Amino acid sequence: MHQKVIIVGGGNAALSGAIECEERGDDVTLFETSTAALRGGNSKYTRDIRYAHEEDEFTAGGYTKDELRKDLLGVSGGFDNPEVAELVIDRSQEMAEWMRKHNITFKKEIRGTLSLSRTNAFFMGGGRVLVDTYYKLIKRLHVKIFYEAPIVSISIANGVVNGITAMIDNREKQFTADRYIFASGGYEANKQWLSKFWGESVKNIKIRGSRYNTGIPLRSLIENGALMCGSEKAGHMVAVDTRSPEFDAGIVSRIDAIPWGIVINKNVERFYDEGEDIWPKRYAIWGRLVAEQDSQLAYAIIDNKSIGKFMPTAYPSIDAYSIDELADNIGLKAQDLSHLISDFNGGIVKKDDDVFNWSNHKLAIPKSHWAVPINTPPYHAYPLSPGLTFTYQGIRINRTGRVVLKDGELENGFAAGEIASGNVLRSGYLAGFGLTIGTTLGRLAGGWEND
């Protein structure tokens, strides 16, 4: 069966590409591995975009391209593909208006946004509404959609994609097209693949993202000579509640209490500065930090005056009216925890009334900001596990979005979204930037380079 454009994937990058193609007059067929009910990949767990902009009605002020670039370099240490990174930064300026044009409604500046009121815009209904809105739109544009249609293989020869094989109604079927867009995500849900880098610890890693992101199209592209980009262990990994499900844990599993208290491992040891920088620039390092602890387990501990200072959690905290009782409730040595908290409280220096300037540099591992005394019962603990959202290792692309091969590029094959995130993200993460990468590269793959 021959199509004009085939898109592999069903999240924001794929949908952005489909919209661009259809609006340029190209008929699209989209293959989504999941059921219709679970469509959208990781995009359904999002809620905001980080983009370069002048002051607008959705944010508290302007955010320049230079600031965005500096923030990205600050968390990643560099770009594996500077040309593509610069393209994403530059074209991010168009995002909000493009999304509004396609029926996404943004909120006014709101509270509870992890200090993101100037850099990020939040949209109504979060990722689920975004995904459903785009699916309604592409349906009106007459995009043909196959659900429960995983890609089995991709055929490539002499720098050209010749076709794909997909499972349709439990039977393998071949499809060909003039243009192919691969926007099928990473391999975060493929624990066998992850175990190559994480070993036995992978069993304790929660997957915040889609259970359908197993990396089969990615592997097929690699086997056909596509160059890889991004580190094998790099990914968007945050600290989530240990009680979260193994897959599809989503954004609500994240624990944002960390800056307001202390984080300890099973040995009642702090292992990193909880207040090193503002939370949007540091929350994405905590998954890896927890993954490095024994049993990939840690605990965030706060007291009652910090309740309400961070995003509500999906699971209730473990509570107690004394530190000794709290230690017993989470299976730690009471004497060790009491001693640690006493040392923490005793060394706090308050420069002024702003808790950002409260610190403790007398500890072996300092707490640079938000050193709030833990002395107001009841006390609260949250069990932490590493939560992987998406992997960064993926496909190298050029500035037109085409897949780069060992000996050239794919003439008619493009990659967008998380499958190509390693071009921009080397390590670390900035809140809201995943959608920026997906929208920008999805639109690029959809044909804007012809403008």
C-alpha positions in Angstrom: 0.0 0.0 0.0 1.5 3.3 -1.1 1.0 6.5 0.9 2.2 10.1 0.4 3.6 10.5 3.9 4.0 7.8 6.6 4.4 8.9 10.2 5.6 6.4 12.8 4.5 7.5 16.3 1.5 9.1 17.9 2.7 11.7 20.3 3.2 15.5 20.0 6.1 15.3 17.5 4.2 12.9 15.2 1.0 15.0 15.4 2.9 18.3 14.8 4.4 16.7 11.7 1.1 15.4 10.5 -0.5 18.8 10.9 2.3 20.4 8.9 2.1 17.8 6.1 -1.7 18.0 5.7 -1.7 21.8 5.7 0.9 21.7 2.9 -1.4 19.3 0.9 0.3 16.0 1.6 -1.9 13.1 2.7 -0.7 11.3 5.8 -1.0 7.9 7.3 0.0 7.6 11.0 0.9 4.4 12.8 0.4 4.4 16.6 1.5 1.4 18.6 -0.9 2.0 21.5 -4.6 1.6 21.7 -6.7 4.7 21.0 -7.3 5.1 24.7 -3.6 5.3 25.5 -2.5 7.2 22.5 -0.1 10.1 22.6 3.1 8.6 23.9 4.7 10.7 26.7 3.0 13.8 25.4 -0.1 13.1 27.4 1.9 13.6 30.6 3.0 17.1 29.8 1.6 20.5 30.8 3.9 23.3 29.5 6.4 24.5 27.0 9.7 26.3 27.5 10.3 28.7 24.6 12.2 31.9 23.7 9.8 34.8 23.7 9.2 38.5 24.3 6.9 39.4 27.1 3.5 37.9 26.4 0.1 37.3 28.1 1.1 33.8 29.3 4.3 34.5 31.2 5.7 36.9 33.7 8.2 38.4 31.3 10.4 37.9 28.3 12.9 35.0 27.9 15.5 35.5 25.2 17.2 33.0 23.0 20.5 33.7 24.7 18.9 32.9 28.1 17.4 29.7 26.8 20.7 28.6 25.3 22.6 29.5 28.5 20.1 27.5 30.6 20.3 24.5 28.3 24.1 24.5 28.4 24.0 24.9 32.1 22.1 21.6 32.6 23.7 19.7 29.7 27.3 20.8 29.5 27.1 21.1 25.8 25.2 20.0 22.6 26.0 16.8 20.7 24.6 18.5 17.6 24.9 22.3 18.0 23.3 23.0 14.6 20.1 21.2 15.5 20.1 22.7 19.0 20.4 26.2 17.6 17.5 25.5 15.2 15.3 24.3 18.1 16.1 27.3 20.2 15.5 29.7 17.3 12.2 28.2 16.1 10.9 27.8 19.6 9.9 31.5 19.3 7.1 30.4 16.9 5.7 27.7 19.2 3.1 29.4 21.3 1.4 31.1 18.4 1.5 27.9 16.3 -0.1 25.9 19.1 -2.8 28.6 19.6 -3.5 28.5 15.9 -4.1 24.8 16.3 -6.6 25.1 19.2 -4.4 24.9 22.2 -5.5 27.4 24.9 -2.8 28.8 27.2 -3.4 29.9 30.8 -2.4 33.2 32.3 0.6 33.2 34.5 -0.2 30.8 37.4 1.2 29.9 40.8 2.7 26.5 41.6 4.9 26.3 38.5 8.3 25.5 40.1 9.6 29.1 39.4 8.7 28.8 35.7 6.3 31.7 35.4 8.7 33.7 33.2 10.2 30.9 31.1 7.3 28.6 30.5 3.7 28.8 29.3 1.1 26.3 30.6 -1.8 25.1 28.5 -5.3 24.2 29.6 -6.0 20.6 30.4 -2.4 19.5 30.2 -1.0 16.9 27.8 -4.1 14.8 27.6 -6.1 17.7 26.2 -3.2 18.7 23.9 -3.1 15.2 22.4 -6.8 14.9 22.0 -7.1 18.3 20.4 -4.4 17.4 17.8 -6.1 14.1 17.1 -9.4 15.8 16.5 -7.7 18.2 14.2 -5.8 15.6 12.1 -9.1 13.6 11.8 -10.7 16.7 10.3 -7.7 16.9 8.0 -8.4 13.3 6.9 -5.2 11.7 8.3 -5.5 7.9 8.3 -4.7 6.4 11.7 -3.8 2.9 12.5 -3.9 2.1 16.2 -2.3 -1.0 17.8 0.0 -1.0 14.8 3.6 -1.5 15.9 6.4 -1.2 13.4 8.2 -4.5 12.8 10.9 -3.3 10.5 12.1 -0.5 8.2 13.6 -1.2 4.8 16.4 1.1 3.7 18.8 0.9 0.7 21.1 3.4 -0.9 20.1 6.3 1.3 16.3 5.8 0.7 13.6 4.4 2.8 11.8 1.8 0.7 9.1 0.9 3.1 8.0 -0.3 6.5 6.4 -3.4 7.9 3.6 -3.0 10.5 1.4 -5.3 12.4 -2.2 -4.6 11.4 -4.9 -6.8 12.9 -2.2 -9.2 14.1 -0.8 -9.6 10.5 2.3 -8.2 9.0 1.6 -5.7 6.2 4.0 -3.7 4.0 3.6 0.0 3.3 5.5 2.4 1.1 5.5 6.2 0.9 7.3 9.2 -0.6 8.2 10.6 2.8 8.7 8.9 6.2 8.7 10.6 9.6 10.0 8.6 12.6 8.6 10.1 15.8 8.2 6.9 17.8 10.0 7.9 21.1 12.9 6.3 22.8 13.3 2.9 24.4 12.6 3.7 28.1 9.9 1.0 28.4 12.3 -1.7 27.0 13.9 -2.9 30.3 15.9 -5.5 28.5 17.6 -2.8 26.5 18.0 -0.6 29.6 19.6 -3.5 31.5 22.6 -3.3 29.2 23.6 0.0 30.8 21.8 -0.2 34.2 22.3 -3.9 35.0 20.2 -5.3 37.9 19.2 -1.9 39.1 16.7 -1.6 36.2 14.2 -3.6 38.1 13.9 -0.7 40.6 13.5 2.0 37.9 10.0 3.3 37.4 9.0 4.3 33.9 7.1 7.7 33.9 6.6 7.5 30.2 4.5 5.3 27.9 4.8 1.5 28.1 4.7 1.4 24.3 8.0 3.2 23.9 10.2 0.1 23.4 12.5 1.5 20.7 11.8 -1.0 17.9 11.8 1.6 15.1 14.9 3.2 16.6 16.7 -0.2 16.6 15.7 -0.8 13.0 17.1 2.5 11.9 20.3 1.8 13.7 20.6 -1.6 12.1 20.1 0.1 8.7 23.1 2.4 9.3 21.6 5.4 11.0 24.2 7.3 13.2 23.4 7.5 16.9 23.4 10.6 19.0 23.3 11.0 22.8 24.7 9.0 25.7 23.5 5.4 26.3 22.7 6.1 30.0 21.4 9.7 29.5 17.7 10.4 29.8 15.1 12.5 31.6 15.1 10.8 35.0 13.5 12.3 38.1 12.8 11.2 41.6 9.3 9.6 41.8 7.3 8.0 44.6 8.4 4.4 45.1 4.7 3.4 45.2 4.2 4.5 41.6 3.3 1.9 38.9 6.1 0.3 36.9 4.9 2.0 33.6 3.0 5.1 32.7 3.6 6.7 36.1 3.2 10.1 34.6 3.9 13.6 35.9 1.9 13.0 39.1 4.5 10.5 40.4 7.2 13.1 40.7 8.2 14.3 44.2 8.8 18.1 44.3 9.3 18.2 48.1 13.1 17.8 47.8 14.2 21.5 48.0 12.2 22.0 51.1 13.8 19.3 53.2 16.6 16.7 53.1 17.1 13.5 51.1 18.7 10.5 52.7 19.5 7.0 51.6 18.9 3.7 53.5 22.0 4.4 55.5 20.6 7.7 56.7 23.1 9.7 54.7 22.5 12.8 52.6 24.2 12.4 49.2 23.6 15.7 47.4 22.8 19.4 47.9 19.0 19.6 47.8 19.1 23.3 47.3 21.9 23.7 44.8 19.8 25.7 42.3 16.2 26.5 41.5 14.1 23.4 41.1 13.4 23.5 37.4 17.2 23.3 36.7 17.8 20.5 39.2 14.8 18.3 39.5 15.9 16.2 36.5 19.2 15.1 38.2 17.5 13.5 41.1 16.5 10.3 39.3 20.1 9.5 38.5 21.2 10.4 42.1 18.6 8.0 43.6 19.6 5.3 41.0 23.1 5.4 42.4 22.0 4.6 45.9 21.7 1.1 47.4 18.5 -0.6 46.2 17.8 2.6 44.2 15.9 3.9 47.2 15.9 7.2 49.1 13.6 9.3 51.3 12.7 13.0 51.1 11.9 14.4 54.6 10.2 17.7 55.4 8.2 19.1 58.3 4.7 20.4 58.4 5.4 24.0 57.6 6.7 23.0 54.1 3.4 21.4 53.2 1.7 23.4 50.4 5.0 24.8 49.1 5.3 22.3 46.3 3.1 20.3 43.8 0.7 18.0 45.6 1.7 14.3 45.4 -0.2 11.4 44.1 0.5 9.3 47.2 0.2 10.5 50.8 3.3 11.1 52.8 4.4 8.8 55.6 3.8 10.9 58.7 4.8 10.9 62.4 4.7 13.4 65.3 8.3 12.7 66.2 11.5 12.0 64.3 12.0 8.7 66.1 8.6 7.6 65.1 9.1 8.7 61.5 12.3 6.7 61.3 10.5 3.6 62.6 7.8 4.1 60.0 10.2 4.1 57.1 12.5 1.4 58.5 15.5 3.6 59.4 17.7 3.9 62.5 16.0 6.5 64.7 19.1 7.6 66.5 20.9 8.2 63.2 18.0 10.2 61.7 17.6 12.3 64.9 21.3 13.1 64.9 21.3 14.1 61.2 18.4 16.4 61.5 19.8 18.0 64.7 23.1 18.7 62.8 21.1 20.1 59.9 18.9 22.4 62.0 21.8 23.6 64.1 24.0 24.8 61.2 21.4 26.8 59.3 22.2 30.4 58.5 19.4 32.8 57.6 20.7 35.8 55.7 17.3 37.4 55.5 13.6 36.5 55.4 13.8 34.9 52.0 14.2 31.1 52.4 16.2 31.0 49.2 19.0 32.6 51.2 18.8 30.1 54.1 21.7 27.7 53.9 23.9 25.3 55.9 27.5 25.0 54.8 28.7 23.3 58.0 27.7 19.8 56.8 29.9 17.5 54.7 27.4 18.1 51.9 26.1 21.7 52.1 22.6 22.8 51.5 23.0 26.0 49.5 19.4 27.3 49.5 16.0 26.6 51.2 17.6 25.2 54.3 14.3 25.3 56.3 14.6 23.8 59.8 12.9 20.5 60.2 11.3 21.1 63.6 7.6 21.5 63.2 5.5 18.3 63.6 4.0 16.3 62.1 7.0 15.2 60.0 6.6 13.8 56.5 8.6 11.3 54.4 8.3 10.4 50.8 10.0 7.2 49.5 11.9 7.9 46.3 12.8 5.7 43.3 14.3 6.8 40.0 11.7 7.5 37.4 12.7 7.5 33.7 10.6 9.6 31.4 12.5 9.2 28.1 15.9 8.1 26.9 18.2 10.6 25.1 20.2 8.1 23.0 18.7 8.2 19.5 19.1 9.1 15.9 21.4 11.9 14.6 19.7 14.3 12.2 20.8 17.3 10.2 19.2 20.8 10.1 16.6 19.6 7.6 15.5 16.9 10.0 16.8 14.1 7.8 18.3 11.0 9.4 22.1 11.0 9.1 23.7 7.7 7.9 27.2 6.5 8.2 27.6 7.3 4.5 25.3 10.2 4.0 21.7 10.9 4.9 18.2 9.5 4.2 16.8 11.3 1.2 13.2 10.7 2.4 13.5 9.8 6.1 13.2 12.2 9.0 13.3 11.9 12.8 11.5 14.0 15.3 10.8 14.2 19.0 12.4 11.9 21.7 13.9 9.6 19.1 16.1 12.6 18.1 16.3 14.3 21.5 20.0 13.4 21.9 20.9 16.0 19.3 19.9 18.7 21.8 20.0 17.0 25.2 23.3 15.6 26.3 22.4 15.3 30.0 20.1 17.1 32.5 16.8 18.6 31.5 14.9 21.9 31.5 11.2 21.7 32.5 8.9 22.0 29.4 11.7 21.5 26.8 10.6 18.0 25.7 7.5 19.5 24.0 9.7 22.2 22.4 12.0 19.6 20.8 9.0 17.6 19.7 7.0 20.4 18.2 9.9 22.1 16.5 11.4 18.9 15.0 8.0 17.5 14.2 7.1 20.6 12.2 10.5 20.5 10.5 10.0 16.9 9.4 6.6 17.9 8.2 8.1 20.2 5.6 8.8 23.7 6.8 12.4 23.5 5.4 10.6 24.0 2.0 9.5 27.4 3.1 
